[in-house]
Amino acid sequence: MHAAGSSYVCRARDNSVYEIVEEKELTAADRKAGVISDQIVKFGGSKADNAPPHTVRLVNISAS
């Protein structure tokens, strides 16, 4: 999908292994909307056979 220039959204597991490449600064509006963090990450780890070969944006939001 990424190579074709398409955008996508997926849900990451709570045990996902990744390296933070960039931490984006949150605005007051972000925090009010329940955003906890906004990062650019590279997924990987010992079981990373199906990890995307590119960085992704990982937005962590409050479940409540």
C-alpha positions in Angstrom: 0.0 0.0 0.0 2.7 2.4 1.0 4.7 1.8 -2.2 1.6 2.5 -4.2 1.2 5.9 -2.5 -1.9 4.9 -0.6 -2.7 5.9 3.0 -3.9 3.5 5.6 -4.9 3.3 9.2 -4.4 0.3 11.5 -4.5 -0.5 15.1 -1.2 -1.4 16.8 -1.1 -4.0 19.6 -0.1 -2.9 23.1 3.0 -5.2 22.9 4.3 -3.7 19.6 8.0 -3.1 19.5 9.2 0.0 17.8 11.9 2.7 17.8 10.8 6.4 18.1 12.3 8.4 15.3 10.5 11.7 16.0 8.2 13.0 18.8 5.7 15.5 17.5 4.7 18.3 19.9 1.1 18.2 21.0 -1.2 21.3 21.0 -3.8 22.1 23.6 -6.4 21.0 21.1 -4.7 17.6 20.7 -4.6 17.0 24.4 -8.3 18.1 24.7 -9.2 15.6 22.0 -7.5 12.8 24.0 -4.2 12.5 22.2 -1.5 11.1 24.5 1.4 11.1 22.0 2.1 11.6 18.3 5.2 9.9 17.0 7.0 8.8 13.9 8.3 5.3 14.6 10.0 2.3 12.9 8.5 -1.0 13.9 10.8 -3.9 14.5 12.0 -6.4 17.1 12.7 -10.1 17.2 9.3 -11.0 15.6 9.3 -8.3 13.0 8.9 -10.5 9.9 5.8 -8.6 8.9 6.9 -5.1 10.1 6.5 -2.4 7.4 9.9 -1.4 5.8 9.2 2.3 6.3 8.5 4.7 9.2 4.9 5.2 10.3 3.0 7.8 12.3 1.8 6.4 15.6 -0.9 8.4 17.4 -1.8 7.2 20.9 -5.2 8.3 22.1 -7.1 7.9 25.4 -9.6 5.0 25.4 -12.0 7.0 27.6 
